[in-house]
Amino acid sequence: MTVLPYRQASARAYSAANRVLLGRAGLLVAVWNGLPGRPGGTADTVAAARAAGLPVEVVPA
């Protein structure tokens, strides 16, 4: 288990958690409406995964 040093949910905390997730994943399956969202959200995570060459499957929301 990984515990990150954030006391509250925030864009910064979500971004950090997503980096950990992407570092361990072989495939990202994202339930996403395809729209940009808040920093650290699904759009950012999908973009980061694609930039890293990680396979991405999007399930339309």
Secondary structure, 3 states (H helix, E strand, C coil): CCCCCCCCCCHHHHHHHHHHHHHHCCCEEEEECCCCCCCCCHHHHHHHHHHCCCCEEEEEC
